[in-house]
Amino acid sequence: MVRRLAGHIVRRAGCTVREANQGAAALEVSEQHRGHLHLLVTDLVMPGMNGKELAGRLRQQRPGLPVLYVSGYAAETEFRPGELEANSSFMQKPFVPALLLSRVRQLLDQAHDGNSTQSDEADCSACAHAASVP
């Protein structure tokens, strides 16, 4: 339910969202999508593969992919200083739509600033989202 709601919020902001209900499915979505993925939004706790592992594997295929980690589990939210990768952010669940959109925009803007060859029109053309099914 959270995955669908987050996808809906980001879609309404003009993004194309490719959803997956777990890490392995998100890897398949990425593999099948030949275009640029501008952002991964992933839950830290998912069946089969956690969000950190998913982000690491996707970044092997798509270096520099920005990642927004989300979690509703307090124990999973403790990133130690320096542990959160560049082009990454964390957001605690539950969250309000404005915060989600703010974090998405922040990560897309950071990625755009670091990549002058990317057009402004492509800022939010594709977001992959993986989260556990409630």
LUMSEKOL-867473 format. One record per atom (N, C-alpha, C): x, y, z; residue number from 1. Coordinates in nm, 3 decimals. Layout:
<pts>
X|Y|Z|NUM
...
</pts>
This chain:
<pts>
0.081|-0.118|0.000|1
0.000|0.000|0.000|1
0.087|0.126|0.000|1
0.192|0.129|0.080|2
0.281|0.245|0.085|2
0.350|0.262|-0.049|2
0.393|0.152|-0.110|3
0.460|0.159|-0.241|3
0.368|0.220|-0.344|3
0.244|0.175|-0.348|4
0.148|0.227|-0.447|4
0.119|0.375|-0.423|4
0.102|0.412|-0.297|5
0.075|0.552|-0.264|5
0.193|0.641|-0.301|5
0.314|0.599|-0.268|6
0.433|0.676|-0.303|6
0.446|0.689|-0.454|6
0.421|0.580|-0.525|7
0.425|0.584|-0.671|7
0.324|0.682|-0.727|7
0.205|0.682|-0.671|8
0.098|0.773|-0.715|8
0.140|0.919|-0.692|8
0.196|0.947|-0.576|9
0.239|1.084|-0.543|9
0.345|1.131|-0.642|9
0.441|1.047|-0.669|10
0.551|1.086|-0.759|10
0.500|1.096|-0.903|10
0.410|1.010|-0.943|11
0.350|1.019|-1.077|11
0.276|1.152|-1.096|11
0.201|1.191|-0.994|12
0.125|1.317|-1.003|12
0.217|1.437|-1.016|12
0.341|1.421|-0.972|13
0.440|1.530|-0.984|13
0.506|1.529|-1.122|13
0.470|1.433|-1.207|14
0.521|1.432|-1.343|14
0.626|1.327|-1.373|14
0.655|1.241|-1.279|15
0.755|1.137|-1.300|15
0.691|1.013|-1.361|15
0.770|0.939|-1.434|16
0.732|0.806|-1.477|16
0.786|0.712|-1.370|16
0.702|0.626|-1.319|17
0.741|0.537|-1.210|17
0.734|0.393|-1.257|17
0.840|0.319|-1.233|18
0.843|0.176|-1.261|18
0.849|0.108|-1.124|18
0.746|0.031|-1.093|19
0.734|-0.028|-0.960|19
0.775|-0.174|-0.958|19
0.826|-0.214|-0.844|20
0.859|-0.354|-0.819|20
0.828|-0.381|-0.672|20
0.780|-0.501|-0.643|21
0.740|-0.531|-0.506|21
0.852|-0.593|-0.422|21
0.968|-0.616|-0.483|22
1.082|-0.669|-0.408|22
1.210|-0.643|-0.488|22
1.323|-0.665|-0.426|23
1.451|-0.634|-0.488|23
1.478|-0.705|-0.619|23
1.453|-0.835|-0.624|24
1.479|-0.911|-0.747|24
1.395|-0.857|-0.862|24
1.271|-0.821|-0.834|25
1.183|-0.765|-0.936|25
1.234|-0.628|-0.981|25
1.288|-0.549|-0.889|26
1.344|-0.418|-0.926|26
1.466|-0.435|-1.017|26
1.547|-0.537|-0.992|27
1.660|-0.564|-1.080|27
1.612|-0.598|-1.221|27
1.505|-0.676|-1.229|28
1.447|-0.711|-1.360|28
1.392|-0.587|-1.431|28
1.325|-0.500|-1.356|29
1.272|-0.377|-1.414|29
1.387|-0.295|-1.472|29
1.493|-0.283|-1.397|30
1.609|-0.207|-1.443|30
1.672|-0.268|-1.567|30
1.682|-0.400|-1.566|31
1.743|-0.471|-1.679|31
1.660|-0.455|-1.806|31
1.528|-0.456|-1.792|32
1.440|-0.444|-1.908|32
1.426|-0.301|-1.958|32
1.457|-0.203|-1.873|33
1.445|-0.063|-1.911|33
1.579|-0.015|-1.967|33
1.583|0.009|-2.094|34
1.707|0.051|-2.161|34
1.738|0.198|-2.140|34
1.639|0.277|-2.104|35
1.660|0.420|-2.085|35
1.727|0.450|-1.951|35
1.739|0.578|-1.925|36
1.802|0.626|-1.803|36
1.704|0.616|-1.686|36
1.748|0.564|-1.575|37
1.672|0.571|-1.450|37
1.734|0.684|-1.369|37
1.651|0.777|-1.329|38
1.700|0.896|-1.260|38
1.705|0.880|-1.110|38
1.633|0.782|-1.054|39
1.623|0.770|-0.909|39
1.569|0.633|-0.870|39
1.622|0.580|-0.763|40
1.567|0.459|-0.700|40
1.512|0.501|-0.565|40
1.386|0.469|-0.541|41
1.325|0.484|-0.409|41
1.305|0.343|-0.358|41
1.368|0.310|-0.248|42
1.361|0.172|-0.198|42
1.345|0.166|-0.048|42
1.265|0.071|-0.005|43
1.252|0.042|0.136|43
1.380|-0.027|0.181|43
1.421|-0.004|0.302|44
1.539|-0.074|0.354|44
1.509|-0.219|0.385|44
1.385|-0.249|0.425|45
1.348|-0.384|0.463|45
1.251|-0.441|0.359|45
1.299|-0.541|0.285|46
1.217|-0.607|0.182|46
1.245|-0.756|0.187|46
1.152|-0.837|0.138|47
1.175|-0.981|0.132|47
1.286|-1.014|0.031|47
1.377|-1.102|0.071|48
1.478|-1.153|-0.021|48
1.604|-1.070|-0.034|48
1.592|-0.939|-0.037|49
1.707|-0.851|-0.059|49
1.674|-0.717|0.006|49
1.765|-0.667|0.090|50
1.734|-0.538|0.152|50
1.765|-0.422|0.057|50
1.721|-0.305|0.093|51
1.736|-0.188|0.007|51
1.881|-0.150|-0.020|51
1.968|-0.168|0.080|52
2.110|-0.134|0.060|52
2.172|-0.227|-0.045|52
2.137|-0.355|-0.038|53
2.189|-0.450|-0.136|53
2.134|-0.420|-0.275|53
2.006|-0.389|-0.282|54
1.945|-0.354|-0.411|54
2.015|-0.233|-0.472|54
2.033|-0.129|-0.392|55
2.099|-0.008|-0.442|55
2.240|-0.039|-0.491|55
2.313|-0.119|-0.416|56
2.449|-0.156|-0.457|56
2.451|-0.229|-0.589|56
2.360|-0.322|-0.606|57
2.355|-0.399|-0.731|57
2.311|-0.313|-0.849|57
2.214|-0.225|-0.826|58
2.171|-0.137|-0.935|58
2.279|-0.037|-0.971|58
2.353|0.009|-0.871|59
2.460|0.105|-0.900|59
2.577|0.040|-0.975|59
2.590|-0.091|-0.966|60
2.690|-0.159|-1.049|60
2.651|-0.147|-1.197|60
2.522|-0.156|-1.225|61
2.470|-0.146|-1.362|61
2.454|0.000|-1.404|61
2.422|0.085|-1.308|62
2.390|0.226|-1.335|62
2.465|0.314|-1.235|62
2.594|0.332|-1.259|63
2.676|0.411|-1.165|63
2.618|0.552|-1.142|63
2.624|0.593|-1.018|64
2.577|0.727|-0.983|64
2.427|0.738|-0.962|64
2.355|0.626|-0.971|65
2.210|0.629|-0.953|65
2.176|0.685|-0.815|65
2.100|0.795|-0.808|66
2.058|0.847|-0.678|66
1.961|0.751|-0.610|66
1.967|0.744|-0.478|67
1.883|0.651|-0.403|67
1.818|0.722|-0.286|67
1.687|0.705|-0.274|68
1.613|0.750|-0.156|68
1.572|0.625|-0.080|68
1.632|0.606|0.038|69
1.597|0.494|0.124|69
1.483|0.537|0.215|69
1.385|0.447|0.235|70
1.278|0.473|0.329|70
1.266|0.352|0.422|70
1.220|0.378|0.544|71
1.199|0.267|0.637|71
1.106|0.310|0.750|71
1.029|0.215|0.796|72
0.944|0.234|0.912|72
0.999|0.164|1.034|72
1.116|0.102|1.020|73
1.177|0.028|1.130|73
1.290|0.109|1.190|73
1.279|0.141|1.318|74
1.377|0.226|1.384|74
1.518|0.168|1.377|74
1.534|0.037|1.395|75
1.666|-0.024|1.396|75
1.735|-0.012|1.261|75
1.658|-0.006|1.153|76
1.716|0.002|1.018|76
1.750|0.144|0.978|76
1.708|0.243|1.057|77
1.724|0.382|1.015|77
1.856|0.443|1.060|77
1.934|0.370|1.132|78
2.056|0.426|1.188|78
2.172|0.413|1.090|78
2.186|0.514|1.005|79
2.304|0.522|0.919|79
2.413|0.590|0.999|79
2.526|0.526|1.011|80
2.639|0.588|1.081|80
2.701|0.694|0.991|80
2.769|0.792|1.051|81
2.833|0.895|0.969|81
2.920|0.832|0.859|81
2.902|0.878|0.738|82
2.978|0.828|0.625|82
2.922|0.702|0.563|82
2.820|0.642|0.623|83
2.763|0.518|0.571|83
2.668|0.542|0.454|83
2.600|0.654|0.454|84
2.508|0.686|0.346|84
2.589|0.732|0.225|84
2.570|0.663|0.113|85
2.649|0.690|-0.007|85
2.618|0.829|-0.063|85
2.710|0.877|-0.149|86
2.685|1.002|-0.221|86
2.559|0.983|-0.305|86
2.487|1.089|-0.331|87
2.363|1.085|-0.408|87
2.257|0.999|-0.341|87
2.256|0.997|-0.208|88
2.158|0.918|-0.134|88
2.096|1.002|-0.024|88
1.976|0.964|0.014|89
1.908|1.028|0.125|89
1.824|0.923|0.196|89
1.780|0.956|0.316|90
1.697|0.865|0.395|90
1.574|0.940|0.442|90
1.461|0.868|0.445|91
1.336|0.924|0.493|91
1.263|0.819|0.577|91
1.222|0.859|0.697|92
1.151|0.771|0.789|92
1.003|0.764|0.749|92
0.946|0.642|0.750|93
0.802|0.626|0.732|93
0.736|0.636|0.869|93
0.617|0.687|0.879|94
0.536|0.744|0.772|94
0.587|0.883|0.734|94
0.553|0.925|0.612|95
0.593|1.056|0.564|95
0.476|1.121|0.493|95
0.482|1.251|0.479|96
0.377|1.324|0.408|96
0.420|1.342|0.263|96
0.325|1.356|0.172|97
0.360|1.371|0.031|97
0.461|1.483|0.002|97
0.446|1.595|0.069|98
0.537|1.708|0.044|98
0.682|1.671|0.076|98
0.704|1.592|0.181|99
0.840|1.551|0.216|99
0.895|1.455|0.112|99
0.814|1.360|0.067|100
0.858|1.267|-0.037|100
0.899|1.345|-0.162|100
0.815|1.436|-0.207|101
0.845|1.512|-0.328|101
0.968|1.601|-0.310|101
0.985|1.656|-0.191|102
1.102|1.738|-0.162|102
1.231|1.656|-0.172|102
1.230|1.537|-0.114|103
1.349|1.451|-0.119|103
1.377|1.404|-0.261|103
1.273|1.368|-0.335|104
1.290|1.327|-0.474|104
1.351|1.441|-0.553|104
1.295|1.560|-0.539|105
1.345|1.677|-0.613|105
1.490|1.707|-0.574|105
1.521|1.700|-0.446|106
1.657|1.727|-0.398|106
1.758|1.631|-0.464|106
1.726|1.503|-0.465|107
1.817|1.405|-0.524|107
1.828|1.423|-0.676|107
1.717|1.452|-0.742|108
1.721|1.474|-0.887|108
1.802|1.599|-0.920|108
1.785|1.704|-0.840|109
1.861|1.827|-0.863|109
2.011|1.804|-0.841|109
2.046|1.730|-0.736|110
2.187|1.700|-0.710|110
2.247|1.621|-0.825|110
2.172|1.523|-0.874|111
2.222|1.441|-0.985|111
2.235|1.525|-1.111|111
2.140|1.613|-1.133|112
2.143|1.699|-1.252|112
2.261|1.795|-1.245|112
2.287|1.852|-1.127|113
2.400|1.944|-1.111|113
2.532|1.875|-1.139|113
2.538|1.746|-1.110|114
2.662|1.671|-1.132|114
2.674|1.615|-1.271|114
2.570|1.632|-1.355|115
2.571|1.574|-1.490|115
2.518|1.678|-1.588|115
2.606|1.759|-1.642|116
2.565|1.868|-1.729|116
2.513|1.821|-1.864|116
2.530|1.693|-1.899|117
2.481|1.643|-2.027|117
2.336|1.601|-2.021|117
2.280|1.594|-1.902|118
2.141|1.551|-1.887|118
2.050|1.670|-1.911|118
1.947|1.654|-1.991|119
1.857|1.766|-2.021|119
1.761|1.789|-1.907|119
1.715|1.915|-1.895|120
1.619|1.949|-1.791|120
1.490|1.869|-1.808|120
1.452|1.840|-1.931|121
1.329|1.766|-1.957|121
1.336|1.624|-1.901|121
1.456|1.571|-1.884|122
1.471|1.432|-1.839|122
1.484|1.422|-1.689|122
1.474|1.536|-1.618|123
1.494|1.536|-1.474|123
1.419|1.425|-1.401|123
1.296|1.403|-1.438|124
1.213|1.311|-1.363|124
1.142|1.215|-1.457|124
1.211|1.170|-1.560|125
1.144|1.087|-1.658|125
1.129|0.942|-1.613|125
1.210|0.895|-1.519|126
1.194|0.757|-1.475|126
1.243|0.741|-1.333|126
1.159|0.685|-1.251|127
1.196|0.654|-1.113|127
1.163|0.508|-1.089|127
1.255|0.433|-1.036|128
1.224|0.294|-0.999|128
1.188|0.294|-0.851|128
1.094|0.215|-0.813|129
1.053|0.210|-0.673|129
1.036|0.065|-0.632|129
1.102|0.030|-0.527|130
1.084|-0.105|-0.474|130
1.051|-0.093|-0.326|130
0.956|-0.165|-0.281|131
0.920|-0.163|-0.140|131
0.852|-0.294|-0.104|131
0.855|-0.325|0.023|132
0.790|-0.447|0.065|132
0.638|-0.432|0.054|132
0.573|-0.540|0.028|133
0.427|-0.539|0.022|133
0.376|-0.555|0.164|133
0.290|-0.461|0.210|134
0.242|-0.470|0.349|134
0.160|-0.595|0.375|134
</pts>
